Amino acid sequence: MNIQDLHKKAAKNSRNYKTYEEMGDYYHQNGNFKRAYLCYAHSLFLCSSPEEARRLAKIKKDLEKVYSAELPKAALLIPSVPDLNMMKAIIQTCILSREDVKTIIVHDDEESMEVTEWLKEQNEIKLVPVKGLTPGAALNKAIGQIKKQEDLFVLGKGSALLPHALFQLRMSLYKEESIGAVSAVTNGPAFGLTDFITPIDRASIYADEHNLPGDEQMDPVLIPSCCTVLIRRNLFDKTGGFDENYLTQEVTEKDFSFQLLKLKKITFLCHHGYVYTFGLQQSNQARFSDYSHFYEKWNVRLNYSLFPRPDILALIKDPADTPINVLDVGCACGASLLAIRNKYPAASLHGIELDEGSWNISSLLFPVTQGNVEEKLEYEDGYFDYIIFGDVLEHLHQPAAVLENMKRYLKPSGAILASIPNIMHISVVNNLLNGYWTYEESGILDKTHLRFFTRNEITRMFSQTGYQIEDIGVTRIYITPEQQKLIEQLCSISSSSMEAFTTYQYLIRARKK
């Protein structure tokens, strides 16, 4: 049975230990002893038959005898929370889901002496006092108590381990050597709870149905999506550890993902590694301070330049094994290029980025030119299948001239993929009718925009520069009832359609005529 069939089998019953034993056999036969070990360990964890458990334990032990130094171990690092019932629920859940993990450390900031005293009584954990320390300093101190061969499973504050999450994240970490860390996914904040067992029980049912095997559920990212991450210990030791200057665990871990990028190691988001997080109030001031410190350190803004554009990338329709050549103009930190490489592993990927901070990151991963696309380019004629302009053309002095010049670098069948803001969007028109044309930090009236477009002007520009538009898509944002009423009034006195006012961006795929 191939691995895809075994994944389907696990999806039908995620607690069938025999399926994971078969996965272990598959990876063992194919020489992937790390993944084989994890599958056997998960199978043993799920097995309830004493006789079968002894048999599985022997398989696992035999593998350990031969490959003991190479097999992955892990330690759990759990931050304390000030609510005793919540702390009890987290510890209980983590112990129940620990699998083969022997080291569980709670780093306690001693916000509640009631919690601290209870933690001191727990035999299955090691308590590390971290009162007065920043999240990075607290984690570094706790990691100092962990064996060198143990990977670091760092739980977010108020997060609880769920069925299969530990297994799926560890399997993901050992998919390939380029992966330095993997990030879990979690729920939105759940404040005001008094019963902490019931929501975990419900989340466990969800996890049984969704924390399922399959590498297709992994996406490369520049920063983790939540505070629960699993990190390769050998790579952690090659970095400077967690930066101790941040005030929040969220930004501390985002900073660490950038440290991994400097080692040319990627963080992956695992949609099949769901953990439950209780809502805990955070200081917005601390978060804003951390965002500022991150920018000072890396010259990159955390709310910008770090995310792929799936709406644009969806315009690439080639089969996944196609060796496409792609140029991303204004590639920022390379998030879209990462997403393309994940889907098209045979692709040749290039970028252009003007901003120095973003270029410093993207150039770690791809051949990225730091410069202005309106100046001379050093690419081979007729090389690219796709040239991407993701919200870039409106920033240029002469966008039509750039499109004209780009034809030489496209293959005869090559295409331009672009997203362009719509200046006719009702949010802009409404303000204009009231006498406002106010530039902003981002959006359609971004203060760095030099050119503005409607659908008609977009089609005119592409036609005049020698392109045939073969697909026009749109993106939209929420329209208020008041805006909808104004749109209807405007349509009654003009030849424009409602779409002209509701479209936020146009998505273009255009080929040379």
Secondary structure, 3 states (H helix, E strand, C coil): CCHHHHHHHHHHCCCCHHHHHHHHHHHHHCCCHHHHHHHHHHHHHHCCCHHHHHHHHHHHHHHHHHHCCCCCEEEEEEECCCCHHHHHHHHHHHHHCCCCCCEEEEEECCCCHHHHHHHHCCCCCEEEECCCCCHHHHHHHHHCCCCCCEEEEECCCCEECCCCHHHHHHHHHCCCCCEEEEEEEECCCCCCCCCCHHHHHHHHHHHHHHCCCCHHHEEEECCCCCCCEEECHHHHCCCCCCCCCCCCHHHHHHHHHHHHHHCCCEEEEEEEEEEEECCCCCCHHHHHHHHHHHHHHHCCCCCCCCCCCHHHHCCCCCCCCCCCEEEEECCCCCHHHHHHHHHCCCCEEEEEECCHHHHHHHHHHCCEEECCCCCCCCCCCCCEEEEEEECCHHHCCCHHHHHHHHHHHEEEEEEEEEEEEECCCHHHHHHHHCCCCCCECCCCCECCCCCCECHHHHHHHHHHCCEEEEEEEEEECCCCHHHHHHHHHHHHCCCCCHHHHHEEEEEEEEEEC
